[in-house]
Every structure is written in structure tokens, then in C-alpha cells.
Amino acid sequence: KFSVKVEVSDNPVQITKFMNEALADLVIERDIQKIIVDGKKPRLIERRFNKVLRDKGVSAKRVTTADDESQAGLRIAYAIAGLVRVSLEKPDSPAAAMRAAIDSKIDITLNLK
């Protein structure tokens, strides 16, 4: 079963602080095989992943960057993140119905801050 973790913040004023807290909250498992970071994001994000993983005792060699056009997993992650965001903002929208339909196939863990 595919698993997705989404961290939602109403208004992250200090994006760096929010990113550090979100990464620490979301990376809780030890059996991580691979983390793919969007290659369009700055290298700073990849370094933060590495630091959080090292702090948690997980090998940081598992973090790689890739383009979303070449990685289907990144496209799926973006689609699910957008679906979750819209379903939270507009519970009556078709996105909420789509999210309910995929909940049986994809385990979506949602952290609200």
C-alpha cells in the first residue's frame, strides 16, 4: 500500500522553521528506502533532509534529487498534496470526493499545525 504524509500549516511566516519542524514530524520511520526531493527545489532542502535523517539515526545516503518529469512518485505526491489541500479548503468540492475515493488505496496521514 502506498503511504503519504502531509503537513499542513495555516500561515507559515517563517518557512525555514516550519520546514525543519515538518521534516522532523514527517520522518519518523527507520525503514526508509528512498527519499526523492524535487530537483527544482534548492539544495538547502536536500541538506535539511540529510540533517533530519542523521539526527533520527537513518542513513542520509537515501536522499536523492530528481525532476518530477522523470519520477512518477513525485508527480503522485504533488497530485495528492494538491488534492488534500483543496479538500481541506473546500470540503464540498469534487476534490474531497476524489480524496475519499483514494483513501482505501493510499494511506494518507495528515498533520495539521
TIVO-2410 file (N, C-alpha, C; in nm, 3 decimals):
# residues 113
REC num residu      c1      c2      c3 atome chaine
REC   1      K   0.085  -0.118   0.000     N      A
REC   1      K   0.000   0.000   0.000    CA      A
REC   1      K   0.089   0.124   0.000     C      A
REC   2      F   0.055   0.220  -0.081     N      A
REC   2      F   0.127   0.346  -0.093    CA      A
REC   2      F   0.094   0.433   0.028     C      A
REC   3      S   0.193   0.499   0.086     N      A
REC   3      S   0.172   0.581   0.205    CA      A
REC   3      S   0.222   0.723   0.181     C      A
REC   4      V   0.141   0.820   0.221     N      A
REC   4      V   0.173   0.962   0.203    CA      A
REC   4      V   0.154   1.033   0.336     C      A
REC   5      K   0.248   1.121   0.370     N      A
REC   5      K   0.234   1.204   0.489    CA      A
REC   5      K   0.233   1.349   0.446     C      A
REC   6      V   0.134   1.423   0.493     N      A
REC   6      V   0.116   1.563   0.453    CA      A
REC   6      V   0.116   1.649   0.579     C      A
REC   7      E   0.195   1.754   0.578     N      A
REC   7      E   0.199   1.851   0.688    CA      A
REC   7      E   0.135   1.979   0.637     C      A
REC   8      V   0.035   2.030   0.709     N      A
REC   8      V  -0.037   2.149   0.666    CA      A
REC   8      V  -0.023   2.257   0.773     C      A
REC   9      S   0.010   2.378   0.729     N      A
REC   9      S   0.018   2.492   0.819    CA      A
REC   9      S  -0.071   2.602   0.762     C      A
REC  10      D  -0.144   2.670   0.850     N      A
REC  10      D  -0.234   2.775   0.804    CA      A
REC  10      D  -0.158   2.889   0.738     C      A
REC  11      N  -0.053   2.938   0.804     N      A
REC  11      N   0.021   3.051   0.751    CA      A
REC  11      N   0.164   3.046   0.803     C      A
REC  12      P   0.249   2.969   0.737     N      A
REC  12      P   0.387   2.962   0.786    CA      A
REC  12      P   0.464   3.091   0.756     C      A
REC  13      V   0.481   3.174   0.858     N      A
REC  13      V   0.551   3.301   0.839    CA      A
REC  13      V   0.700   3.276   0.821     C      A
REC  14      Q   0.756   3.193   0.907     N      A
REC  14      Q   0.897   3.158   0.896    CA      A
REC  14      Q   0.906   3.021   0.830     C      A
REC  15      I   0.919   3.022   0.699     N      A
REC  15      I   0.915   2.898   0.621    CA      A
REC  15      I   1.028   2.804   0.659     C      A
REC  16      T   1.145   2.856   0.693     N      A
REC  16      T   1.258   2.771   0.730    CA      A
REC  16      T   1.227   2.694   0.858     C      A
REC  17      K   1.174   2.764   0.958     N      A
REC  17      K   1.139   2.699   1.084    CA      A
REC  17      K   1.029   2.596   1.062     C      A
REC  18      F   0.929   2.630   0.981     N      A
REC  18      F   0.821   2.536   0.952    CA      A
REC  18      F   0.875   2.411   0.882     C      A
REC  19      M   0.965   2.430   0.785     N      A
REC  19      M   1.022   2.316   0.713    CA      A
REC  19      M   1.097   2.223   0.808     C      A
REC  20      N   1.177   2.279   0.898     N      A
REC  20      N   1.253   2.196   0.993    CA      A
REC  20      N   1.159   2.116   1.083     C      A
REC  21      E   1.054   2.181   1.135     N      A
REC  21      E   0.958   2.113   1.221    CA      A
REC  21      E   0.880   2.007   1.144     C      A
REC  22      A   0.840   2.041   1.021     N      A
REC  22      A   0.764   1.947   0.939    CA      A
REC  22      A   0.848   1.824   0.906     C      A
REC  23      L   0.972   1.844   0.871     N      A
REC  23      L   1.059   1.731   0.839    CA      A
REC  23      L   1.077   1.641   0.960     C      A
REC  24      A   1.096   1.702   1.076     N      A
REC  24      A   1.114   1.622   1.198    CA      A
REC  24      A   0.987   1.543   1.230     C      A
REC  25      D   0.870   1.601   1.204     N      A
REC  25      D   0.743   1.532   1.231    CA      A
REC  25      D   0.716   1.422   1.129     C      A
REC  26      L   0.749   1.446   1.005     N      A
REC  26      L   0.713   1.352   0.899    CA      A
REC  26      L   0.808   1.234   0.886     C      A
REC  27      V   0.934   1.255   0.916     N      A
REC  27      V   1.032   1.147   0.902    CA      A
REC  27      V   1.043   1.076   1.037     C      A
REC  28      I   0.955   0.978   1.060     N      A
REC  28      I   0.955   0.910   1.189    CA      A
REC  28      I   0.989   0.762   1.177     C      A
REC  29      E   0.992   0.710   1.056     N      A
REC  29      E   1.020   0.568   1.038    CA      A
REC  29      E   1.168   0.544   1.017     C      A
REC  30      R   1.213   0.428   1.054     N      A
REC  30      R   1.353   0.392   1.035    CA      A
REC  30      R   1.375   0.315   0.905     C      A
REC  31      D   1.273   0.247   0.858     N      A
REC  31      D   1.288   0.164   0.739    CA      A
REC  31      D   1.254   0.244   0.613     C      A
REC  32      I   1.327   0.353   0.592     N      A
REC  32      I   1.307   0.437   0.474    CA      A
REC  32      I   1.402   0.387   0.366     C      A
REC  33      Q   1.346   0.353   0.251     N      A
REC  33      Q   1.431   0.302   0.143    CA      A
REC  33      Q   1.485   0.416   0.057     C      A
REC  34      K   1.403   0.518   0.035     N      A
REC  34      K   1.448   0.626  -0.053    CA      A
REC  34      K   1.361   0.750  -0.031     C      A
REC  35      I   1.424   0.865  -0.031     N      A
REC  35      I   1.353   0.993  -0.029    CA      A
REC  35      I   1.397   1.069  -0.153     C      A
REC  36      I   1.298   1.109  -0.232     N      A
REC  36      I   1.327   1.183  -0.355    CA      A
REC  36      I   1.279   1.326  -0.336     C      A
REC  37      V   1.372   1.420  -0.352     N      A
REC  37      V   1.341   1.562  -0.339    CA      A
REC  37      V   1.334   1.620  -0.480     C      A
REC  38      D   1.237   1.707  -0.501     N      A
REC  38      D   1.222   1.771  -0.632    CA      A
REC  38      D   1.351   1.845  -0.667     C      A
REC  39      G   1.406   1.817  -0.782     N      A
REC  39      G   1.531   1.878  -0.825    CA      A
REC  39      G   1.521   2.027  -0.848     C      A
REC  40      K   1.399   2.080  -0.860     N      A
REC  40      K   1.382   2.224  -0.880    CA      A
REC  40      K   1.393   2.301  -0.748     C      A
REC  41      K   1.384   2.228  -0.637     N      A
REC  41      K   1.398   2.292  -0.506    CA      A
REC  41      K   1.546   2.318  -0.479     C      A
REC  42      P   1.576   2.415  -0.396     N      A
REC  42      P   1.717   2.444  -0.364    CA      A
REC  42      P   1.786   2.327  -0.293     C      A
REC  43      R   1.917   2.320  -0.307     N      A
REC  43      R   1.995   2.214  -0.241    CA      A
REC  43      R   1.980   2.221  -0.089     C      A
REC  44      L   1.944   2.338  -0.039     N      A
REC  44      L   1.927   2.355   0.105    CA      A
REC  44      L   1.824   2.257   0.160     C      A
REC  45      I   1.718   2.230   0.085     N      A
REC  45      I   1.615   2.137   0.131    CA      A
REC  45      I   1.673   1.996   0.141     C      A
REC  46      E   1.753   1.956   0.042     N      A
REC  46      E   1.816   1.824   0.046    CA      A
REC  46      E   1.907   1.814   0.168     C      A
REC  47      R   1.980   1.919   0.198     N      A
REC  47      R   2.069   1.918   0.315    CA      A
REC  47      R   1.989   1.907   0.445     C      A
REC  48      R   1.873   1.974   0.449     N      A
REC  48      R   1.789   1.965   0.569    CA      A
REC  48      R   1.738   1.823   0.588     C      A
REC  49      F   1.697   1.759   0.478     N      A
REC  49      F   1.656   1.619   0.487    CA      A
REC  49      F   1.769   1.535   0.543     C      A
REC  50      N   1.889   1.555   0.490     N      A
REC  50      N   2.004   1.478   0.538    CA      A
REC  50      N   2.027   1.498   0.687     C      A
REC  51      K   2.017   1.622   0.734     N      A
REC  51      K   2.039   1.651   0.875    CA      A
REC  51      K   1.932   1.586   0.962     C      A
REC  52      V   1.805   1.597   0.922     N      A
REC  52      V   1.697   1.537   1.000    CA      A
REC  52      V   1.714   1.385   1.005     C      A
REC  53      L   1.750   1.325   0.892     N      A
REC  53      L   1.771   1.181   0.890    CA      A
REC  53      L   1.886   1.139   0.981     C      A
REC  54      R   1.996   1.212   0.974     N      A
REC  54      R   2.110   1.180   1.061    CA      A
REC  54      R   2.071   1.192   1.207     C      A
REC  55      D   1.995   1.299   1.241     N      A
REC  55      D   1.951   1.318   1.380    CA      A
REC  55      D   1.861   1.203   1.426     C      A
REC  56      K   1.786   1.144   1.333     N      A
REC  56      K   1.696   1.034   1.366    CA      A
REC  56      K   1.766   0.898   1.359     C      A
REC  57      G   1.893   0.897   1.316     N      A
REC  57      G   1.967   0.773   1.309    CA      A
REC  57      G   1.944   0.694   1.181     C      A
REC  58      V   1.896   0.760   1.076     N      A
REC  58      V   1.870   0.694   0.948    CA      A
REC  58      V   1.978   0.737   0.850     C      A
REC  59      S   2.021   0.646   0.765     N      A
REC  59      S   2.126   0.677   0.667    CA      A
REC  59      S   2.082   0.790   0.575     C      A
REC  60      A   2.163   0.892   0.565     N      A
REC  60      A   2.130   1.008   0.481    CA      A
REC  60      A   2.162   0.983   0.334     C      A
REC  61      K   2.220   0.868   0.303     N      A
REC  61      K   2.251   0.838   0.163    CA      A
REC  61      K   2.125   0.808   0.081     C      A
REC  62      R   2.014   0.798   0.147     N      A
REC  62      R   1.889   0.763   0.079    CA      A
REC  62      R   1.820   0.883   0.016     C      A
REC  63      V   1.871   1.003   0.037     N      A
REC  63      V   1.809   1.124  -0.018    CA      A
REC  63      V   1.870   1.152  -0.155     C      A
REC  64      T   1.785   1.162  -0.256     N      A
REC  64      T   1.831   1.196  -0.391    CA      A
REC  64      T   1.741   1.305  -0.447     C      A
REC  65      T   1.792   1.375  -0.545     N      A
REC  65      T   1.710   1.474  -0.614    CA      A
REC  65      T   1.675   1.420  -0.751     C      A
REC  66      A   1.558   1.458  -0.799     N      A
REC  66      A   1.513   1.414  -0.931    CA      A
REC  66      A   1.413   1.516  -0.984     C      A
REC  67      D   1.393   1.513  -1.112     N      A
REC  67      D   1.296   1.601  -1.177    CA      A
REC  67      D   1.160   1.532  -1.173     C      A
REC  68      D   1.054   1.608  -1.147     N      A
REC  68      D   0.922   1.546  -1.138    CA      A
REC  68      D   0.876   1.488  -1.272     C      A
REC  69      E   0.937   1.531  -1.381     N      A
REC  69      E   0.900   1.475  -1.511    CA      A
REC  69      E   0.954   1.333  -1.527     C      A
REC  70      S   1.062   1.299  -1.455     N      A
REC  70      S   1.121   1.167  -1.469    CA      A
REC  70      S   1.081   1.073  -1.356     C      A
REC  71      Q   1.022   1.123  -1.251     N      A
REC  71      Q   0.983   1.040  -1.136    CA      A
REC  71      Q   0.832   1.043  -1.116     C      A
REC  72      A   0.769   0.932  -1.143     N      A
REC  72      A   0.624   0.923  -1.127    CA      A
REC  72      A   0.584   0.944  -0.981     C      A
REC  73      G   0.669   0.901  -0.887     N      A
REC  73      G   0.639   0.918  -0.745    CA      A
REC  73      G   0.624   1.063  -0.705     C      A
REC  74      L   0.707   1.150  -0.763     N      A
REC  74      L   0.694   1.293  -0.734    CA      A
REC  74      L   0.565   1.350  -0.791     C      A
REC  75      R   0.528   1.307  -0.909     N      A
REC  75      R   0.402   1.355  -0.968    CA      A
REC  75      R   0.283   1.310  -0.883     C      A
REC  76      I   0.288   1.186  -0.835     N      A
REC  76      I   0.180   1.136  -0.749    CA      A
REC  76      I   0.176   1.216  -0.619     C      A
REC  77      A   0.293   1.243  -0.561     N      A
REC  77      A   0.299   1.320  -0.436    CA      A
REC  77      A   0.242   1.460  -0.454     C      A
REC  78      Y   0.277   1.527  -0.566     N      A
REC  78      Y   0.222   1.660  -0.593    CA      A
REC  78      Y   0.071   1.655  -0.611     C      A
REC  79      A   0.024   1.553  -0.681     N      A
REC  79      A  -0.120   1.541  -0.703    CA      A
REC  79      A  -0.195   1.519  -0.572     C      A
REC  80      I  -0.142   1.432  -0.487     N      A
REC  80      I  -0.208   1.405  -0.359    CA      A
REC  80      I  -0.202   1.526  -0.268     C      A
REC  81      A  -0.088   1.597  -0.266     N      A
REC  81      A  -0.078   1.717  -0.183    CA      A
REC  81      A  -0.179   1.822  -0.227     C      A
REC  82      G  -0.194   1.840  -0.358     N      A
REC  82      G  -0.293   1.935  -0.409    CA      A
REC  82      G  -0.434   1.891  -0.376     C      A
REC  83      L  -0.460   1.762  -0.388     N      A
REC  83      L  -0.593   1.708  -0.358    CA      A
REC  83      L  -0.627   1.728  -0.210     C      A
REC  84      V  -0.530   1.702  -0.122     N      A
REC  84      V  -0.552   1.720   0.022    CA      A
REC  84      V  -0.576   1.867   0.053     C      A
REC  85      R  -0.495   1.956  -0.006     N      A
REC  85      R  -0.511   2.098   0.022    CA      A
REC  85      R  -0.649   2.148  -0.021     C      A
REC  86      V  -0.690   2.114  -0.141     N      A
REC  86      V  -0.821   2.161  -0.190    CA      A
REC  86      V  -0.934   2.098  -0.109     C      A
REC  87      S  -0.921   1.971  -0.072     N      A
REC  87      S  -1.029   1.908   0.005    CA      A
REC  87      S  -1.040   1.967   0.146     C      A
REC  88      L  -0.930   2.018   0.201     N      A
REC  88      L  -0.936   2.085   0.331    CA      A
REC  88      L  -0.996   2.224   0.319     C      A
REC  89      E  -0.958   2.295   0.211     N      A
REC  89      E  -1.008   2.432   0.192    CA      A
REC  89      E  -1.156   2.433   0.152     C      A
REC  90      K  -1.196   2.337   0.069     N      A
REC  90      K  -1.334   2.332   0.019    CA      A
REC  90      K  -1.388   2.190   0.036     C      A
REC  91      P  -1.443   2.159   0.153     N      A
REC  91      P  -1.490   2.023   0.179    CA      A
REC  91      P  -1.602   1.976   0.085     C      A
REC  92      D  -1.674   2.069   0.019     N      A
REC  92      D  -1.783   2.030  -0.071    CA      A
REC  92      D  -1.735   2.007  -0.214     C      A
REC  93      S  -1.608   2.030  -0.240     N      A
REC  93      S  -1.556   2.024  -0.376    CA      A
REC  93      S  -1.542   1.881  -0.427     C      A
REC  94      P  -1.530   1.866  -0.558     N      A
REC  94      P  -1.506   1.732  -0.614    CA      A
REC  94      P  -1.374   1.672  -0.563     C      A
REC  95      A  -1.280   1.756  -0.522     N      A
REC  95      A  -1.152   1.707  -0.470    CA      A
REC  95      A  -1.174   1.625  -0.343     C      A
REC  96      A  -1.269   1.667  -0.259     N      A
REC  96      A  -1.299   1.592  -0.137    CA      A
REC  96      A  -1.354   1.454  -0.171     C      A
REC  97      A  -1.437   1.447  -0.274     N      A
REC  97      A  -1.490   1.317  -0.316    CA      A
REC  97      A  -1.378   1.230  -0.375     C      A
REC  98      M  -1.289   1.290  -0.451     N      A
REC  98      M  -1.176   1.214  -0.506    CA      A
REC  98      M  -1.086   1.162  -0.395     C      A
REC  99      R  -1.061   1.247  -0.296     N      A
REC  99      R  -0.977   1.204  -0.184    CA      A
REC  99      R  -1.041   1.088  -0.110     C      A
REC 100      A  -1.171   1.094  -0.089     N      A
REC 100      A  -1.241   0.984  -0.022    CA      A
REC 100      A  -1.230   0.855  -0.104     C      A
REC 101      A  -1.230   0.869  -0.236     N      A
REC 101      A  -1.221   0.752  -0.323    CA      A
REC 101      A  -1.083   0.686  -0.317     C      A
REC 102      I  -0.977   0.766  -0.301     N      A
REC 102      I  -0.843   0.708  -0.299    CA      A
REC 102      I  -0.797   0.670  -0.158     C      A
REC 103      D  -0.872   0.708  -0.056     N      A
REC 103      D  -0.834   0.676   0.082    CA      A
REC 103      D  -0.821   0.526   0.106     C      A
REC 104      S  -0.896   0.445   0.033     N      A
REC 104      S  -0.888   0.300   0.051    CA      A
REC 104      S  -0.762   0.242  -0.013     C      A
REC 105      K  -0.705   0.313  -0.108     N      A
REC 105      K  -0.587   0.263  -0.180    CA      A
REC 105      K  -0.456   0.326  -0.132     C      A
REC 106      I  -0.464   0.449  -0.083     N      A
REC 106      I  -0.345   0.521  -0.039    CA      A
REC 106      I  -0.365   0.566   0.104     C      A
REC 107      D  -0.270   0.532   0.190     N      A
REC 107      D  -0.276   0.570   0.330    CA      A
REC 107      D  -0.226   0.715   0.342     C      A
REC 108      I  -0.317   0.809   0.370     N      A
REC 108      I  -0.282   0.950   0.379    CA      A
REC 108      I  -0.285   0.990   0.526     C      A
REC 109      T  -0.167   1.025   0.581     N      A
REC 109      T  -0.156   1.074   0.717    CA      A
REC 109      T  -0.146   1.225   0.711     C      A
REC 110      L  -0.233   1.293   0.785     N      A
REC 110      L  -0.240   1.438   0.779    CA      A
REC 110      L  -0.204   1.498   0.914     C      A
REC 111      N  -0.106   1.588   0.917     N      A
REC 111      N  -0.068   1.661   1.038    CA      A
REC 111      N  -0.107   1.806   1.020     C      A
REC 112      L  -0.193   1.857   1.104     N      A
REC 112      L  -0.234   1.997   1.097    CA      A
REC 112      L  -0.164   2.074   1.205     C      A
REC 113      K  -0.109   2.191   1.169     N      A
REC 113      K  -0.040   2.276   1.267    CA      A
REC 113      K  -0.109   2.408   1.275     C      A
***
